[in-house]
Amino acid sequence: MTEAPALTGAQLIKDEVRRLPDRPGVYRMMGEGGEVLYVGKARSLKKRVVQYAQGRFHTQRIALMVDLTRSMEFVTTRTETDALLLEINLIKQLKPRFNVLLRDDKSFPEIVIRREHPAAQLRKHRGAHTIKGDYFGPFASAGAVNKTLNTLQKAFLLRSCSDSVYESRTRPCMLHQIKRCSAPCTGLISLADYARLVEEAEDFLRGKSREVMRRMSDAMQAASDDMAFETAAALRDRIRALASVAQETRINPETLEEADVFALHAEGGQACVQVFFFRAGQNWGNRAYFPRIDKTDGDAEVMAAFLGQFYEGKPIPRLILVNVMPSEDELLAEAFAQTSGRKVEIARPQRGEKRQLVEHALTNAREALGRRMAEGSAQSKLLAGVAEAFGLDAPPERIEVYDNSHIMGTNAIGGMIVAGPEGFQKNQYRKFNIRGTDLTPGDDFGMMKEVLTRRFGRLVKEEEEGLPDIARPDLVLIDGGQGQVGVVVELMAELGVDDIPVVGVAKGPDRDAGLERFYIPGKPYFMLEPKSPVLYYLQRLRDEAHRFAIGSHRAKRAAAMVKNPLDEIDGVGPGRKRALLHAFGSATGVARASVEDLAKVDGVSEALAQRVHAYFRKG
């Protein structure tokens, strides 16, 4: 008896609908290899999913998505708001092919006033709020937060040093000399007076800048009246530092204390969303995003998807201003309120200062997208030039460049960078710790062979298993000449990936840039015109691969230099390691200690003391 063919596409969806409840939830559509094609949410799973089974689609893209569907998964939720939050989380986690996708999603820098020490520390912070203290942000960039930190140091003289540096000071540091710290470490200011400076800084960051400056101005006038001119001059300098904040930012709204401003501009199947952050009545910077969209996506849907993914895991302000109201804006605002624990308003201002801010953001979005499209056009011409130079059938979509870095074979690292139509794809970079024990120190041939064996061996395995989203390069560039190219070509043939073009880039005589020689298997080497844009582009690729490899090597070497022998002993975790180092001063002191002395340390048993003692005397 033959098995019935497996259902696919609309027929599969129609079969699934029969078992779906009339409840809120999230659905996933999966393709042949189990890859997630699309994640969606619905007030009623049954009513939403049945639409895909009816065969009436608004766009060819949706029709293709349904046709590629081989399985579906469903999760019911208590409310539609819960479904929306789960949908946002899954989209960010799974990055489905047919969803609008926020691609660049780094956390934003913030300022934290750390309260774990009697003299609070002012510092930059990025990531989860694991430090006890008050957080202020987000700032659009490291440059924006550094500028504000400099201002705060000048105006409030708060310390930025670590606790260990603070405790070790016997005299004021250079920051005190240049009037950026009040030196609580050496008692030049009492902790009570320092605490008042901290509170003033906090008031300023919470938007009470006018009140703070008024108090300073009153104090300056009083000092001047008392003929304490040095004190008055110091207060004058602090007031000037605060006033500079208003002068350094191009836009400082008078009627807006806290809001994020979003402006979307879409054109030719590409989109830019410009984001401005306003906190404490100040502009804390702006940033452009280029989400992945389809030309059939409506602006309202793009804005809704972008806002949902943007605020996943980030603080949400009370007010969000947009130039395009997102679809299901009330549901989105309800989800944000549920996440933040307070009311959140999403608004499209029609007049006044708020509208001017949105229009300014839109101008920035339009200009940023124009620049990106121009750069993309130039990038396309460069890739077409690479294809012509190396005899490729089409401009490469993915170029992989390999390089090694080591010092006499130690801490050897292989680096792979990736470039394509959108420039360097840094989230695709990979480093390879060279593991081969039979390699001669400095054997670049052997190192390159190990790196490529691991890279393309895994590629072959994943392709055989039918795994999705296989990253197969259209061109491989290696650092080396005819010998290296021969080794690589032979290796690729053994692995069964000899259809991937390989080109060697060898430095010219005396390692002069512009005289590089290019090696293609079976052909004599050739050179490109010294002022050719394609040559400059290939030099950039090679230099980036070298930068990445040597940076990874240095990081590995630095880690090896600070590695403690106690890390190698079973049973010695961070707590016992700390206790041993505190008791004996260093790893050398631990190595010299007797079993009896080791056993006196808190947390160290007789058996562990024997093990530590034996470790330092083996051999």
N, C-alpha and C positions, 0 to 999 in steps of 0.2 A: 504493500500500500504506500503510495507516494504522499509525502507531506505537502500540505497546502502552502503556497508561497506566502512569505511574510508580508504583512501589510506595510505600505509606505505612503508617505505624503498625505493627501486629503483623506484617503481611505483609512489610514491608521488613526488620524485625528477623529474621524467620524466614529470609529470603534471606541476610542477613549471617552468620547463625550457621553456615551451611554452610561458610564459608571461615575461621572462627575457630579458632585453635590452643587446645589444652588447656594453656595457660600463664598465669602471672600477668600482669596488665596493667591498663590504665585505659581506660574507654570514655566517649565523649561522645555524647549524643543531641541532635540539632539540629532546630530548627523550620523553618517555611516560609522565613523570611528569612535563614537561617544562624545565628540566635541559638542559643546553647547553653542547652538546657533542663535538662540534668542531667549531672553528672560522677560516675562511680562507679568503684570498683576491685574487683578480683576475684582470688581465688587461681587460678581457671580462668576465662578469658574466655568460653570456649564454654559451660560449665555455668551461669555466672551470667547471661549475656545471653539464653540460650534460655528462661529463666523469663519474660521479658517477652513472648515470642512465644506462650506457651501460653494467654493470655487469661484466666488466673485471678488476679485482683488482690485484695489485701487491702483496698485503699481506692480510692475514686473518683478521688482525686488521682493515683495511679499510673496508673490507666486513662486519665485525661485526658492525662498526660505521654506515654504510649505512642501515643495517638491523634494527638497533635500532632507526633510524630516524622516527619521527612522525610529525614533522613540520619544516619549514624553515623560516628564516627572511633574508631580503636583504636591504642593504643600498648602493645606488650609490654614487660615488664620482667624483670630477672633473678630477683627475689624478690618475695613479697607485701609485704614491708616497703618495698621501692623503689616498689611500686605505690601504697602508702598515702601515702608522701611526695609522689609526683607528683600524686596526687589532691588532697591538701591544697593544694599550690601552684596547681593549675589552678582550684580552687574560689575561692581568694582572688583570683586574677587575672581570672577570667571572670564571677564572681558569677551562677551559673546560677539560674534561676527556681525550680526544684524542690528545691534543696539547702538544708539548714540553713545560715544565713549569719551570720557575725560581722560586724556592720555598722560598729561604731566600732572602728577598728584603728590608733590612733595609737601611735607609739613611746613608751616610758616614759622619764621623766627619770632620770638617774643622777648620781652624783658621781664625778669623776675627779681623781686626783692626777697632774698632768701632770709627767713626768720629763724633758722636753726641755731644761730650764734648770737651772743649778746650785742655784737656790733653787726647789724644786718649788712649783707653783701648785695651789691647791684651787679647783675650779670645778664648776658644773653642766654637764651634757652631755646631749644628746639625739641619737639617730641612730647611724650606723655608728661602730665603734671605729677611727677613722682617726688619733687622736692617740696618741702614745707615752705610756703611763702605766698606772696601775692603776685599774680601773673597779669601782664598787660600786653595786648596785641590783638590781632596779628599785625605784623609788619610785612610789607610786600616782598622785601628782599633783605639780605644781610647788610647791604649798604644803607638802607633806610633805618634799620635798627642800630647800626653802628653810629650813625649821625646823631640819633636821639640819645644814645648812651653817652656820647661825648658831651652833648649839651647838659645832660643830667649831672655828669661828673663836674663840669664847670660851675653849674648852678647850685648843687647841693653837697658837693664834696664828699660823696659816699665812696667807700672802698670797693674795689673790684677784685682784690687779691684773694687767693684761696686761704682757707683756714690755716693750713700749715705754714704758709708764708707769713700770715698775720701773727701767729704765735711766735715765730722765730725772729721778728723784727726787734732790734734794740735801738734803732734810730729811724726817723722818717725816710720813706723811699722817694724816688724821683717824682712820683705823681704828686706828692705833697709839695715838692719844690716848685712844680709848675702850676700849683694852685688847682689841682683836680682831686685832692683828697684831704680830709681834715685830720688824718693820722690818729685815729682812735687807738691804733696798735701800740703807740708809745705814750698814750695819755695826754697828748696835746689838746684833746677835747674830751670832756667827761662823757660817759656812756649816756647820761641823761640828756645832755645837749645834742649828742649824736642822734639819739632817738628822735629828737624834735626835727632834725634835718631829714631823717627818714620819713617822718609823717608829712613833711612839706613836699617831698618828692612824690609820695603816694597821692597827695591831694592834687598835685600838678598832673599826674598821669590819669587821674580820674576826672579830669576836665575842669578843675577849679583853678586854672592858671591865673585868671584875673585876680582872684582873692589872694593867691600866693604872692603875686607880684605887688599887690597893694600892701600886704604885710611887710614885705621886704622894703618897699619904698618908705613906709612909716618908720621902720627901724633905721633906715639910712638917714632920714631927716633927723631923728632923735640923736643918732650918733654924731651927726654934723653939728647939731645944736650944743652937744656936750663937748665939742671940739675933739672928738675921737675920730680924727680924719682917716686914720688907717682902716678902722672898722668900716667907716662910711664908704671908703674906696673899694673895699672887698665886697660890700653889699651891692655897690654900683656895678661891679664886674659880673656878679651873679645875675642881676636884673638884665643886663645886656645879653647874657647867654640865653636866658629864657625868651627874650624878645626876638632873638635870632631864629627861633623855631618858626615864628610866623613869616619871617622874611625868606627862609630857605625853601618853604613849600609853596608851590605855585598857586594852589587852591586851598584856602582855609575857610570853610563855611561859617557863617555867623549864626545860623539857625539850626545847625545839625550837630548834635553831640556824638551820637553813635549810630553808624549805618554802614552797610556795604552797598556799593553801587555797581550794577552789572549792565553792560551794553553789548548786544549781539549784533554782528553784521555778517551776513552770509552772501556768498557770491560764487558762482561756478562750481558748486559742489563742495566748497570749503567754507569754513566759518571761523570767526574770531570772537571771543568773549573777553572784553576788557573789564577788569575788576579794580575798583578803588576802595581802599579801606579808610574809614573816618572813625577815629576814636578820640575821646576827650576834646572834641571840637577841633581836631587837627587832622590833616591829611597824612596818613601813615604809609603812603606809597600806593603804587598801582602795578598791575601785572597783566600780561596778555596770555590767553589760552587759546589753543587751536583744537577743539574737540573733533573726533572722528564722526562725520555725519555722512548721510547720503543726500544727493541733490533733491530727492523727493521728500525729505523731512521738512515739516513746517517749522517756522520760527518758534511758535509756542511750544511745540513738542521738544525742540532742541533746548530751549531755555529751561523747561521743566526737568529734563534729564540732566542737564548740566548742574542746576542748583542742587538737585538731590545728591548727586555724586560729590559735588564740591564740598558740601557740609557734612559728609559722612566722616565722623570722628573729629570734627573741628568745632570750635565754639561758634554759636549762632547769635548774631546781634538781634536786637528787638525790631529793627527796621531794615528791610531789604528793598532797595529801589532798582527798578528795571526799566528798560525801554520797550520791552515786549512782555506782556503778562504771560506767565507760563500756563500751559494747559492744566486744568484741575488745580488752580492756584489755592483755593480754599482747603483742599485736601493736603496740599504740600505745606501750607502754613500750619495746619493742625498737626502734621507729622513733626515739623520743626518745634512746635510748642511742646509736644510730648517728649521730644528728645532733650530740649533745653530746660524744661520745667517752668517756662514763662511764655507769655503771649508774644508771638512773632507776626509782624505785619509785612506783607509783600505788596508793594504799591508801584504804580506807574504815574509819577507826578505830571500834572498838566500845566503848572505855572510856577513862577517864582524861582527861588534859588535852587531848590531840589531838581526842578526840570533842567536848569542850566548845568548842574552837575552831571545829570544823565546824558545830556547832549554833548558835553565835553568828553565823557567816557565813550560815547558813540563815535565821535570824531577820531579818538585814539584807536578804537577798534577797526574803523575803516582804513586808517592809515597803516596799522600793523598788518592787516590782511593784505593790503596792496604790496607792502614790502615783502611779505612772505611769498606771495604769488610771483613777484618779480625774481626773488631768489630761487624759487622752484623752477622757473623758466631757465635761469642761468645754470642751475644744477642739471637740468635735463640736457642742456647743450653739452655740458662737461661729460656726462655719462655717454652721450652719443659719440663724443670724441674719443672716450676710452674704448668703446666698442669698435670704432674705426681703426684706432691704433693697434688693437690686439686681435682684429679679425673676428670679433664676436658676431653672432647672428642678430643680436638686439642689444640695446643699452642695458647694462646689468641693473637689476633691482636690488641685489644684495652682494656687496663686495666684502670678503673677509681678508684681513691682513694679519699676518703672524710675525712675531719677533720674540727673541729670547733675551734674558738678562741674567747675569751672574758675575761673581768675582772668583776666578779660578775654579769654577764649577760649584762653589758654595752658594747656598740659598737660591738655587736656580729656579727661575720662573719662566714659563712660556705665556705670552700674551696674545689674545685675539681681539681685534676691534672690528666693528661692523659699520659700513656706510652704505647709503643708498640715495634714493630721490629726495629724502627729507634730511640729508646730511648725516652726521654721525649719530648712530643709534646706541647711545651709551648703556641703555638697559639690556643690550644684547652682548656687551663686552664679557669676555671670560678670561680667567687666569688659570693656569695649569701648574701645580707644584710638580716639578720634575722628580719622579719616583725611582727611575732606573738606578739600580745599585751597581750595574756592570759598565756604566758610562765612564769614560776617561774624563777627568776634570777639564772643562772647557770644550767638550765635544759638541759643537753646535749642530753638526749633522745628526748625531744621535738624539739630541734634545728635540730638534724639530720633528724627527721621525716619531718620537714618543708622543708629542703633542698632537700631531695629525692623526696618528693611529687612534688615540683616545677620542678625538673629535669626530672623525669620520666612521670609526667603528661603531660609535653610539648612533650616528645618523643612519647607518645601514640597519642596525638592530631595530631602531624605532620605525623605519620604513617597512621592514618585514612584519612588524607587529601591527601595522596599520594605525599607528598613533597619529593624532591630528597635529596640524600646524608645524610640520617638519620644516626647519629652517635650512633649506638647501641653498648654498651660495651659487651665484651665477659666475663668479670669478674669485679665484684665490690668488692673493699676492703674498710672496714670501721674500724675506730679506736674504739675498744671496744670488749667486751666479749659476753657471751651467751645472756645476757639481750638485748644488742643493736642489735645483730643478729636476735633475735626473733622479735623485733619491726620492723626491716627492712624487713624481710621475709613476715610478715603479711601485711605490707604496699604494697610491690611489688605484692602480690597476689591480693589485692584490686584493684590495677591499671592495672592488667592483664599482668604484665611483670615478672611473677614468673619463666620464663624459663632462666632468667639471673642469673648465679651463684653468690652467695654472701658469702664472707669469712670475719670473724672478726679477727682483729689482736690485741691481748691484751698484754700489757707490762708484763714482767715477775716479779717475786718477787723482791721487792726493785727497780723496774723499770730498772733491769739490761738488757742491750742489749745482745742478744744471748739466752735469756731464754723466748722469746716470745711464747705465746700460740695462736694457730690458731683454730678458731671455724667454723665448717661447719654445717649447719642445719641438725639436726637428727643424728649427730655423736658426740662422745666424743671428747673433745679437744685433740690436739696433738702438739708436738714440733718437730722442725727440728734439724738435727745435728748441733752443735754449729759452726763448721767451714764450713758448707755447702755454696757453692756459691749462691744457690737459697735463702738461708736465708739472706745473705748479700744483695742480690738484693731486697728482700722484705723490708728489713730495709731501704734501700735507698728510695724506694717508699714511705714508711711511713714518713720518715724524710723530704722528699721533700713536701709532702702534709702538714706536720706541718709547714715547713718553709713558704710555700705559704699562709696558713691560718693566721699565726701570723703576717706575713708581711702586709697582707691586713688589719688585725685588727689594727695594729699600724698606718697605713696610715689613717684609718678612725678616730682613736682616735686623731691623730695629727690635722686632719682637724676640728674635733669638738672643739678642744682646742683653735684654732685660729678663730673660727667662731664669727662674729660680730653680735650683736643683731640688728644692723641697716639693716642687710640682710633680716630680717623677715618682714620689713615694706613695704607695697605696695607703690609704687611711689618713693622709694629711690633706685635709680640705682647707678652705680659706680661713676658717676660724682657728684651727690648730696651727696653721702656717703663721698667722698673725701672732698667736701666743708665743710660738717658738722664737720668732724674730724679735719680739718685744723682750723676751727673757735673755736672749744671747746677742742681740744687736745686729746680727747678719747671718747669712748662710754659712760663712766661714766659722763664726762662733758656734753655730749648731754642730758643724762638722767636728769641732774640737771637743765638744762636751762629752762627758762620760754618760753611761747608761743611767746611773743614779741621778745625775743632775737633770737629764732629759725627763726622767719620770716625775720630777718635782713640778714640772710645768702643768698648769691646769688643763685637763682634757687629754693628757698624754698618759696612756696606760703603760704598764711594765712591758707588755708585748710590743706596743708601738715604739717605745723607747729603744728596745732591742733592734727593731726593724730599721729605725732611723740611724742608729749607731752602725749597724752592719752595712747600710747603703753607702755611707761615706768611706767605708774601709774595704769595699769589694775590690778585688784585683790588687 
